[in-house]
C-alpha cells in the first residue's frame, strides 16, 4: 500500500554526480541532520520508515530532519557503481549541509548502506558526528541463500578473470549471477559484493580478527549497530550477537568520550585516588581518596581540597551527596565473617551443592545457578531474614533473572551520546535495544526494605538507623543498587573460573585444589593458600567488571606516570588491561596460572596491581563479601566433585561478552558435569 502524501524540500548541491539533489523530510531549517543511505536498489523514498522517523522528530519538536540522498548507485544503478563513488557523493552532501548551517550530521545506513558508513570512516576530510548502522548484513553470506555453490564459483572465477584483464567495468553475463540481480552488474561490483575480502565485505562473520579490528578502530565518533531481529539477508547460521560483541570489542569508543585518557600503568593506579572533584568548587574531595588521604595529601596542596558538603535536590527534595551514608562497616571483613552472616553463606552454598547432586550423570548449567547463589547471598546480607531463595524457589529465580540478564547497553549508549536522537527514535530503538526493566526486582526490594526488624548485621539495619536522612524510596534505591551489583559480578566471576578449572589444560590446578581441601578438613577458607591463589588468578584473568573506571583529574592537573594531565580530564583504566599489560609482574599474562600467587617473590607487586575490585575509597565496598561467597562455594564443590565441561560447550560460547557494567559468557550458559570424587577414583 502506498504511503500517505508527504512534503519534502529538494536541495540541489554541487557534487561529482551532475544534477545531484537531496530530499529533506521533516522540519525544514532544523539545526541537525540525519543523512539516510539505503541499500541495494534503494533510493529516495523507497524505505518508508524514514518518513516515520521524520514525522516523529517533528511531532516531538526535535531539532532534526532527515535527508535522503540520490547517489550514482541509487535504485538500479548499484550494479555499476562502487563504495568509492558513494563516499564521494555523501561527502559532497555533507559539505553542503555544513554550508547551510547544520550543526550535527549523523550518517544512517540501511542494509548495504551500512557499508557506505564503514567506507566513509576511511575519509576524514568531511567528518560527521555519528553513525547508525541499521540492519548491517554481509552481502557475501546472504548471496549463498540465493545461488548454488557451482554458480557462485563460476561467477567469481569469471569476475576475477575479467578484473585481471582490466575489464572490471564490463557487465557480467546474466547466466553467471543470481536471477535476483535483474539489472546489469559489473565484474568489479559482483566481486566486491560476493568475494571474500571484496570491497563490500565488511560484515561477514568469518573475517580475520585483525581486519575487523583495523576497520572498527577507524571510528572516531559514536557508532550504533542495530541488527534487525528477523533479517532475511542474515543467514540463520550467523550469530548476530557474536558479531555485535566482536565489533564492540574492537571499537575504541565503546566506553570513553573523546576527552578521556585511558591509562593502565602502575603510576596511574597509585594516582587514582585523585579521581573525584566537587561539583560545587571543582576541588578534589576528601571522600574520593578514602584510606589513601595521608599519601594523597603529599601531592595535593591543601587549598585544592574541597571542604564543601553539597546536597542534591530532586523534585524539590534535598538529598545527601552520593556515598555519604555510612555503610562500610556492614561490608567489613569482621562483619562478613561473623557467625550469622557466614552461616547464611554456608547454607546457600549447600543449596547449590544440592543442585549439583541432582545433576550427577548429566550436565548442569552453572551460569544460572551461580547467579541464583550470588543473589541469595547478597540479599541475605542486605535483608536477612527477608532475602531471596532463588536456588529453591522459581519465582525468586525469575526475579533474579530479570536483574541479571541486562541487554540495555546499546540503548544507553545512544541515550548518552545523542539524547535528542534517542528521544526521537525511542520507539524504533525499543525493538532493537530495549531499556532495562526490572519490575519484579523493584517490587521485591520495595517490600523487603519496608521490613522493620532485619538482622543487625544487614545493610537494611544500618539504613533504618539513618531514617532521619532517608525515606523509604532512598532505602530501597540503595538496596537495589547493592543487590544488582552483587549478582552479576560474583555469578559471572565464579562461572568463568569454574569453566577454566574444568578445562584439560587446568585440570592439574583443580586436582591441586582438591588435595589442599582433602588434607585440611574443617580448616577455615582464609587459611587455605591455594584456594586463595585460585580465586586471585580467576579474578585476574576474568575480572567481573572489565570496563573502564573513569575519574576526573583535579583542578590544576597532575603528573601521572611521567605525563602531565590537565585538570578535569577524564582518566581511566580497566582491570582487564592492568592485569595483562604489566607482563613483568604477571609473566605470560594470558595464561591461567594460580601458582604465580604462591611465589613469595613479587607478592607485594602482584597485590598492588590486583585491580578486580578497583582501589582506594572508590573501590568495591563488597569485596570481602564476594570473596567469602566465592571461597565458601569453591571449597564445598571441590571437596565433593571433579568438574568437566559438557561436550556441547565451545570456547566461543564462553568468550567474555562485555555488557553495561559486567562481562558475561557470550552464550549465557555454562554446562559442566559434576563427577563425585569417590566415583572418579574408582
N, C-alpha and C positions, 0 to 999 in steps of 0.2 A: 504494500500500500504506500502511495506517495506521501511524503510529509506535508504538513500544512505549509501554506505560503510563509516565507520569512524574508526579511530585508537584509541587505548586506551593503557594505561600502567597498567599491572597487578601487584598488591602489595600483596604478601603473608605476613602475620603477625601473631604473637602469639596471641591466643585467647582461651577462654574456648571452642569454637567450633573448632574442628580439621580441618585442611586444609583450614583455613579462608583466604579469599582474598578480596581485594577491587579493583575497576576499576577506574583509573584516566582518565578523558576526559578533553582535553584542553592542555594548555602549560605545559608540564612536567617540574617540577622544579620550579613552581610558589611558591611564598612565603606564600600564603594563600590558604585555602581550604574551599569549600562548601561541607559538608557531607550530601548527599541526602538520605532520608529514605522514601521509598514508602509505599503504603497502603496494605490492604489485597490482597494477590495474586500477589503483585508486587515483583520484584527482579531487579538485574542489567539489564538495557537496556529496561525495559518494559514501562517506562514513557518517551515518546520521547522528551518532552520539555527540559529535562536535556541536551540533545545534542545541542538544540538551545541556551541554556544559555552558555554552554561551548564554542560554536563557537563564540558567541558574545563577550565573555570575551577575547578570543584570537584575534578576529578581532580588538577590540578596545585597544589591548595591555595592558589589565589589569593584575595585578599580582595575579590572582586567577585561580584555576582549580576546577573541580567538581569530587568528589569521590562518586561512587555508591557502597554500601556495600552489601555483601552476608551474610545474617544472618541465624540463625536457623529457623526463621519464614518466610524466603523468599519463594516466589512462593506458592505452595500448602501446605507448612508446617505450615502456620499460625494457622491452626486448633488445633495443639497440641503443641503450644509454648505459650509464655506469654510476657508481657511488661518487666518483670524482666529479662528474657533471652535476650531480645533485648537490654536493657541497658547494660548488661554485654558485649555483642558483640560490641556495639557502643563505650563503654569505652575503650575496647582493641584497637579499631582502632584509637581513639583519642590519646591514649598513643603512638601508633606507629607514627602517624602524627607529634606529638611533637618531637619524637626521630629523625625524618628526617628533622627537622628544620622548620616546618610550624609555622609561627608567629601568624596568626589568623585562628580560626576554627569556622565556623558557621554551626549549625545543621539546615537543611531544611527538614521539614516533609511535606509529601503529604498525604491528606486524613487520614487514620488511622495512618500513620506515624507521624502525629501531636501528637498523644497520647504518642508515644515514647519520643518526645521532652518534653512533660509535665512530664512524669515519670522521665526523666533524671534530672530534677531540684531537685529531692529528693537527688541526689547523688553528693557530692561536691569534690570527690577525683580526678576527671579528668575534670576540668572546661573547658568550651568553651567560645567563645567571643560573641555569639549572637544566636538568634533563629528566624527562619522564619516558620510560620505555614501556609501552602498553602492548602486551602480547608478543614479547620478543620470541622469535622462533627460528630454528635452523631450516633454511630452505633445503639444504642438502639432505638433512634427515627426513624432512617431510616429503620430499620427492620420492623417497623409497616406497611410500604407500601408493603411489600413482604410476609406477613404472616397473617393469620386470628387471631383474638384475642384468639380463642379457642386453636389453635395450639401453639401460643406463650405461653399461660399459661401452657398448657400441657408439653411443653419442659422445661420451667423454673422450674416447680414443680419437674420434674424428675431430673433435674440437681442439684437442692438443696438437694434432697433426696440422690443422689449419692455422693455429697460433704460431707454430714453429715456422710456417711458410709466410708469416706476415699477413694472414687472411682473417685476422680476428674480427674485423668489422663486417665480414660477409655473413649472410644468413645461413643457419643450419638447415639441412634438408628436413622436410616435415616428418619423414619416417625415422629420424634419428632423435626426436624429442617427444615427450609425452603428449598425448592428444589434448590435455588441458591447456597447453600452450598453443592457442589457436592463432596467435599473431606472430609475426617474424621475431626470431631470437638469433642474435649474432653468436658466432663461435665464442667470442670473448665473454659475453654475458652468460651463456649457458655454462661455460667453465667456471665463471665467477660464482654462480648460484649452486652448481651441482658437484663441484670437485672439492675434495678435502684441501683446505688451505687456499681456496679461491678467495677473491677479494671480498665477497659477501659472507664468508664463513666466520662469523663472529660468535654464534650462539650454540654451536654443536656441543654435545655432551662429551665428546671424545677428543677434544682439543688438548694439546700439550699444556701442562700447567704453566710452563714458562711463558707461553704465548698468552694464555689467559691473564697472567699476572701483568705482563707488559701492556696489554690492552686496557685493563681496568685501572691500572695506575695512571693512565693518561687523564682521568677525570680530575679536574681541579675545582669543580663546582658540585653542589649536591646532585645526586642522581637517585632516581627511584625506578625500580623494575617491578612491573606488575604482570604476572602471568595470568592469562585467562584460565579459569578453573577447568573448562572443558574445551580447550583449544584444539580444533580438529587438525591443525597443522603441527601439533606436537605429538609424536608417536607415543603410544602408551608405555613403551619401554624406557622412555626418558623420564628420569626423576627430576621434576621441576624444582622441588625444594632443594635438592642437592645442587642444582645449577645456581639457584639463588645464593645458597651458602658459599659456593665457590666464588661467585662474583663478589659477594660481600667481603669475603676473606681477603681478596686482592685489591679492594678499593681503599685507598689511603684515607679517604674522607669519612669512613663509616663511623668514626667515633669523635673526631676532633674538628673544631671550627678552624677556619683559615688562620686565626690569630694565635693558634696554640703551638706550643713546643712539646715534642714527645721525647722525653729523656728517660733512659733506663740505666743510668750509671750508678755506681756506688755513691758518688758525690751527691747526686740528686736525692737519693733516698735519705741521706743524712740531713738534707735541707727541706724535706717535705713538710716538716712541722711549720714552715713559714707559709703555709698554703692558704690561710684563711684571713680575709680582710673584712673589716667592719663596713657595712653599707652606709653608715652614718658619717664616719670620719675617714674612711679608706686606710686606716692604720691596721697593723697586724693585731689580731686578737689573742689574748692570753689563752682563751679556751681552745683555740686551734692547735696549741702546742702541747697540751696535756702534760705528761710527765717530763717532756723534754724542755720545759721552760728554763731550767737553770742553764743548760748548754746553749739554748737558743738566744738567751739574753746577751751572751757574749758577742753575738754578731749583729744584734739589732739595737740601735740607740734607744734609750729609754723613752725619748719623746716621740718615738714612732710606734709605741704600743698603745692600743686602744683601751680606754677606760670607760667607754660607753656600755650601757646595757639596753640596747634598742629593743623595743617591743613591736610586734606585728599587729596591724589592725585589719580584720577581715569582716566585711558586712557589719561594720560598726562595733565589733567586739575586739578587745585588745587581748593578745596572747603573749606569753613569754617567748623569748627567742628560741629558735630550734636548738635542741640539745641542752637546754638549761635545766631540765628536770633531772634531778639527781637519781640515777638508776644504776650506776656501775656496780654498786655492792651486790646487786641481785645476780650479776654475772661474774663476780669474783670467784676465783678458784676455790676459796674457802667456803663459799656458799654452795657452789655446784657440787662439791664433794661431801656435803653433809649427808647423813643417813637417809633422810626423807627424799631429797631430790635424787640421790643416786639409786635408791630403791625403785623409784619410778622409772628411771632409765633402764635398770636391770629387768624390771617386769616387762617393759616394752621390747627389749631385746629378746626375751624368751618367747614373746608373742610372734616375733619374726622367725625364731627357730621353729615354732610350730608350723609355719608355712613351709619351711624347708623340709620338715619331716613329712608333710603331706605330699611333697613333690618328689620324694625319692623314687627312682625308677623312671622318671620323666624329667622334663625341663621346667624351670621356674623363671618367670620374668621378674628379675630383681629390680628393674627400673621402677616399676610402680610400687613394689613392696618397700623399697628403700625410701621412697618419698613418703609413704604412709608411716614408716617408722620415724622419720625425721619430724613429720607433723605431730605425731603422738608425743614425741619427746619435747618439742618446743612448746606445745600447748600445755603440757604438764608443768613446764617451768613458768608459763605465763599465768595459768588459771587454776591449777590443782585445788580442789578435786573436780573441776569442770572442763577438763581438757578433752581432746578427741580420742576415739578408739578406732582409728582407720584400719588397723590390721585385723580387726574382728567385726567391724560394723560397716556395711557397704555404703550406707548413707553418709557416714563421716568420710569415707574414702572418696565418694563422689564430690563432696565439698572440697577436699584436698586437691583433687584432680583439677578442679576449676582454677585454683590458685597456681598450681604447678605448671599447667600447660598454657603458657602465655605466648601468643603469636602476634603481639601488638607492635613489634619493633618497627616495621615498615610504616605503620600508621603514625607512630610517634615521631619518626624522623621527618616525615612530611610536615607534621604539625610544628616541629621545632624550626626547620629551615624555611618553611614558607607557610606561616599561619593563615595568610589570606587565601592561598591556593587550597590549603587543607579545608578551610571553611567552605570554599566554593565547591570542592569536589567530594565533600564528606559522604554523600550518598553513593557515588561511584567507588570511593575508597573502601566503603564498608564491605563491598562484595569481594574485594581482593585482600584487604589488610584491615581486619577488624580491630577496634579498640579493645582494651582489656575490660572484661565484665566479670565481676565476682559476687553476684547477689547472695549465693549460699554462704560464702565465707563472710560477707558483710553481716548477714543475719546472725551467724554463729558468734562472731566476735562481739556484736552489739549485745546479744543475750548474755554471753559469758561475762563480759565486763561489767554487767549490772549486778552480778552476784556479790553479796555483802560480806561474805566470810571466806575468802580464799586463804590458802595456807600461807604462813608467814614468809616462807622463802620466795614466793612468787612475785613477778613483776606487778601484777594487779594489786597485791597487798601494798606495795610501795606507792602505786598511783593513788590508791584510796587515802594514803597518808597525806597526799598533796591535793586533797579535794578542794581546798580553798582556791587553788590556782587552776584546776582543771575541771571541766564539766564532763558529762557522760560521753559526748562526742569526742572530746580530746582524748579520754582514756581509751576508747575503742580504736581511734585512729592510731595511737601509739602502739597498742597491742597488735593491730592488723599489720603494721609495718614490721614488727618483730616476728610475727608468725610467717609472713611471706618470705622474710629474709632467712628464716631458719629451715625452710623446706627444700628448696632447690639446691642450696649450697651444700648442705650435708648429704642430701639424697644423691645428687649428681656426683659429688666427690667420692662417695663410697662406691657408686656404680662403676665409675672409671677405674678405681683402684681394684675392686674385686675382679673386673674383667681382665686387667693386666696380670694380676696374681694367678689367674686361671689359664694364661697362655703357656704353651710349652716352654717358651724362652724364659719364663719367670717361675716355672714350677719349683726350681731349687729354692727360691725365696719363700714360696708357700710352705715347702717342707721344713725349711729352717724356722719359720714362724711356728709351725705345729710342734716342732721339737722344744722350742722355748716354752710354749704353753704346757706341753706334756710334762716337762721337767720342773715346772713351777706351779703346781696345782694350788689354787686358792690365793696366789700372790696378787696383790693389787696391781692394776694395769699400769700405774705410774712407776712401777718397779720392774717393768719388762722392757729392756732397752731395744730389743729388735722389733717389738711391736711398735714402739715409738718411731724407730727408723723407717719402718714400712709406711706409717702414716705420713711422716715428713716427706718421704720420697713421692708418695702419692700426691700430696698437696703441691709439691714442686713441679711434677710433670703434668698434673691435671688440676690446676687451680680452679676452684668453683667459680671465681669471678675473674676471668682473664682480661676484662675490659680495662680501658684507661681510667685512672683515678685522677681527676683534674684538681688542681689547686691554683689559686691566684698568687703571683709574686707580690709582696707588699710594696707599699709606696717607697720610692727611691731605688727600687731594683735590688738584685742580689747577684753575687757571683756564684754560679753553680757549676761545679766540675770544671773550673777554669774559664768559664764563659760568662760575661756579664749579661744578665737578663733584665729588661726594663720592668718597672712596676706595672701591675695589672695584667701582665702577660699570663696566659693560662699555660701552666706546665703540667705534665702528667707522665706517668709511667704505668706499665702493666706488669702484673705478676708473671704472666706467661713469658714476657720478654726478659724481665730481670732474672728469672730462673734459668735462662738459656744463653744470653749473650756474654755472661761473665764466666767464660769457659776455664779461666784459671782457678776459679773457686769450684765450679762444677764441671770437671773434665767429662768429655762425651755427654754433653748436656741433654741430648735427645734420648739417651739410654736410661731405662728404668733400673736403678741400682741402689737398693736400700743400704747395701754395705758401705756406701760412701759416708753415711751418717754414723757409722761405728768407728771411724778413724779419728783418733784424738787430735791429730794434726789438722789444722784448718777448721776446727769445730766452731770457733767463735765467728770466723768469717762467714761460714755457711749459715749460721743462725742470723747473722746481721743481714744477709741477703735474702732470707726467707720472707717472702712478701705476700704469701697467700692470704693473710689476714690484714694486710697493709701494716703501717707502723704509726706510732705516735698517738696523739689524742683523737685522731680521726680513724684509728684502726678499728677493726671489728670488735664490738663490745661482747659478742657472743662466742669468742674464740674458745674459752675454756669449756663452755657447754658443748660446743661442736666436737672438740677433741674427746671429751668424756663419752659422748654418744658413739663416735667412731671406734674408739678403743674398746668399749664395752661390747659392741656388736661383733667386731672382728675377732675378739677373744672367744666369744661364745660360738661363733661359726667354726673357726678353725681348730677349736678344741674337739669338735664333733665331726667335721666334714672335710673332704677334699673337693674342691670345685673345679669343674672343667666346662669349657664353652660348648654349647649345643652346635652340632654340625651345620645347622642352617644359618648361623651367625657369620657375618663378614666383617672385615676390618673397616670397610666403608660405612657400615651401619653404626659403628661405634666411634666414628670420627667426631671430634668436638665441633658442635654447631653453636655458634655464638647467638645468644638471644638478647633480650633487653638489658639484662644485668649479668645473668649467669650463662654457663655453657652446658649444653646437654648432649647426649648421644644423638647423632643425626637421625637414626632410625626410631628413636624413642622407645626402644625395648632392648633388653639385655638378657638373653636366655642362657642360663647356666644349669648344669647338672650337679646336684649335691650328693656325693657318694660318702656314706658313713665310713669313718676311718677304720673301724673294725672290719667292714666288708672289703675295703681297699687292701688291707693287709692280707686277707685270705686270698 
